[in-house]
Every structure is written in structure tokens, then in C-alpha cells.
Amino acid sequence: MSYGLIGKKLGMTGMFSPEGRYVPVTIVQAGPCVVTQIKTEATDGYNAIQVGFGIQKKQRLTKPILGHLKKSGDQAFAVLREIRVDHPENYTLGQVIGSDIFSIGDYVDVSGISKGKGFAGVMRRHGFAGGRTTHGSQCHRIPGSIGASAWPSRVMKGKRLPGHYGNSRVTVRNLKVLDIRSDENIILIKGAVPGSKTGILSVRKSKKQPKQKAGL
């Protein structure tokens, strides 16, 4: 059993629940993915499959990658990722995996690269409250004191400071699958997922199920 797929974010829309509530959903093209390599605990130390997603021109890939892909059908893929599985012996090279591994009502974890927003200060990047805005204060949006004096005489690692905001890998957990269109490999996921439109996503079945709530 495969725990997930590689997909593409197509955009957002909304749908009505059976109770009449309007729910925002993200449209994700989940697959089809082709098995390009099978890894086992005996040979590689863990069980996983490598899958390819998105057809790519062969001249855009290196010769070592093209040689690697010949074993699974001589197709060129834009994205290669690994997915952990329990029983790699159930897969074959060149096997196609589609959105039918999910079911309506499943909970999934979605990972992607968040939108890059450039350089940002501490108020936008970390939610700092900022300084006083009256009585001649010159410290409206600055971070303030950031380190100690004589000891340790340096800024500690991990200090929240201004810097590059976004463009990092983000995972949103326990999103519900509301609809599946297997003929198009389309799944509708409740809520928002990381990244911009056409961004590459990893969609995996959630290991920790959320507490059940009324409705959606």
C-alpha cells in the first residue's frame, strides 16, 4: 500500500456540503505517478518506492538520470520523489499509481514550497507587536535588543530576526478529502495547501487522525 502521491496544485474553489455549508477546497492533480525504483530494507536499509511525476523533455535531463529511467519504461519525468511503503514487493517498475489510493473522507498531509515573499521585518515575519507609536518613539517596527552583554557576547542561534520570508517547505496536516475524480486524477481537499498555483505537492495519508467534528 502506498502512503502518498506527488501532485500539482491547480487552484482553489468552493463546494457545498450536504448540510448546505459552503466549504473552500483546493484542487490537486494527484498523479498519475510511475514507479521508477524499488528500495527494500535488505538492499537499501528501508522500504520505499521512487516515483516520477510530470512528463519532461528528454533533452532537459542528464544522461545518468535518463539511464536510470530506462528501467521503468524510458520515460522522462519532471519530478522524482521517494514514498515510504510497507510492502515494496507489491510494486513493479513502470507501475502507474493514481488518485484511487485515496478515498472520500480520508485525511491527508500536504507538503509543498510556500510562496516566497522576499525580505520581511520581525512584525510581518514573526508577528512581533512592535514598539510605541506615540510620544516621539523611534522604535516602531524594529526588533529591539537581541543579545546579552559580557556573556555570551553573541547572538544565540535561532533568534527571530528580519530575513527571507516564505519559500520554505511547509506541511499542513489532517486535511480532509471531500471529493475524488479518478478519471482525471483530481482530488478536492478541504482548505488551503502550501504553495502557489502549479506548485508541486506531496500528498500523504495522515498517520494521526484528528478528532471527529460535527459536519465537515
N, C-alpha and C positions, 0 to 999 in steps of 0.2 A: 504494500500500500504506500502510495506517495503522499507525503505530507503537504506538498505545495506545488506551485507552478510559477513560472515567470510570465509577467503580463505587461500590459501597457495601459496607462490612464488615458481614457478617451474624452473625459469631461464629466460634468455634473448636471443632474436634472432632479426631478422630484416625482413622487408617485403617491397615490392614496392607499392607505391601509384598509383592511376590511372594516375597521371601526370608523373610517371616514377621516382619519388624520392625514395631513399632508406631511410626507417624510422626505427630507433631502437624501439623494442617493448619488453614488459615484459609479460611472460606467467604466468597467475594466474589461479589456480583452485578455482573458486568461488562457494563454496558449494559442494555437497548438505548440507543444514543445516536443522535441525529438531527443531521444536518449542517445548521447554521443559517447558516453563512457560509463562503465560499471565498476565501482570500487567495493571491495569486500574487506572484512576485518582481517582475513588471512593474508591478503597481499598488501593492503594499504593502511591497516590499523583501525579502520572504521567502515561502516556500511553507508554508501551513498551512491547516487547516480548523478552524472553530469548531463545537463540538458541544454539544448540550443533553442533560441527563440529569435524570430525575425529573419527573413531571408536577406542575405547580403551579397553584393557582387564579389566574385572570387578574387578579382584583381586588388581588392581592398584588404585582403588577408595575407598574412605571411605564409611562406611555404611550409614551415613546421606546423602551423595550425591547419592548413589545407591537408597535409599528410595525416594529421590526427583525425580529421573529419572524414577521410575516405573510408574508415572502418564502419561508419554508421550511415553510408549512403551517398557520400561525396556531395553533400550539400554545404553551402556556406551560410553561417549564421552571424547575426549582428551581436548577439549576447550569448555568452556561455556561463552557466552558474551550476553550483552543486546543490543538491537537495538530499537531506538525510532520509533514509528509508530503513524499514525493519528487515525486509527480505529482498536483498538485491538479486537473488537467483530468480525472482519472478519477472525480471525485466530482460529485454534483449536489445542489442544495438539496433538503432533505427526505429524503435518502437515510438509511436506517437501517443502523447498524453494530452488530453483535452480537459475542458472545464467540467466534464462529467464526474471528476473525482470529488466535486463539491455537491452538496445538497442544499435545498432551500431550508433555511433555519440554522445552518452551520455558523459557527463563529470563527473568524479568521484574523490573523495578524498580518498587517500590510506594512512592508518596509519600502522606502524609497528615498531619493535625494530631495531634500526640501528646497524651496525656492531661494535662490541667493538674493540678498537684499543689500549687499555692499557693506561699507563701514558704518557702524552704528555706535552711539554712546551707551552709557550704562542704563539710562532711563528706558530706552527702547529695547536694548538687548537683554537686560536682566530685570527690568521692572523697578528700578530704584525710584524712590519717592522724590528725590531732588531736594535742593535747599530752599531757603526762604525766598519769596518772590517780592518782598516789600522792604522798606526801610533801608534802601541802598545796598542790599546784599549783592555781592559779586559772585555768589556760588549757587546759581540757579540750577544748572544741569551737570555740574562736574562731579566726579566720583568722591571727592574728599580724601581724607587721609587713607593711605593704602598700606603702610608698613610700620614696623617698630623702629626704635631709635638705636641704641647701642647694640642690642641683641634682638633678633638675629642679624640685623643690619642688611636685610634683603627683603624682597617681596616674596611671600610664600607661593609655592606652585598652586595653581587652581584659583588664584584671586580673580574675582569677577571685575573685568575692566572693559573699556571700549575695544572694539575689534570687528572682525568679519562676522556678519550676522547671516545665518542661513547657510545654504549649500552644504549641508551635512546629512549623514544618514539618519533617518528618523523612523521609528517603528510605532505604529498605532495598533493597540491590541484590542481583541474582543469586539470586532465589528461584525454585525450580523449580515448574512447573505439573504437578501429579500427576494431575488428572482434570478433564474438561470435560463439562458437561451443557448442550448448546447449546439444547435446548428450553426451559430455564429461565434461560438466560444466567448460569449458575453455573459458576465455576471454583474448584478446590481448590488452594491454594498451600501449599507446604511451609513450616512455621514461622510466626512471628508477623509481623504488619504493624502499622504505627503507628496509633494512634487507638483510640477506644472503639467499641463496637457501634453500628451505624447510621452511623458516620462516613464521610464522602466520601473516596474514594481516587482517585489517578491510577495506572493500571496501564499500564506501557510495556514494550515488548520491550527486553531488555538489549542494549546495543551491544558491551559487552565480556563475552565468555563466560568463565565460571570454568573452572578446571582440572577435568577429569573425575575423579570419585572412584568407588570401588567402591560398588555398591548405589545407594541414593537419596542 
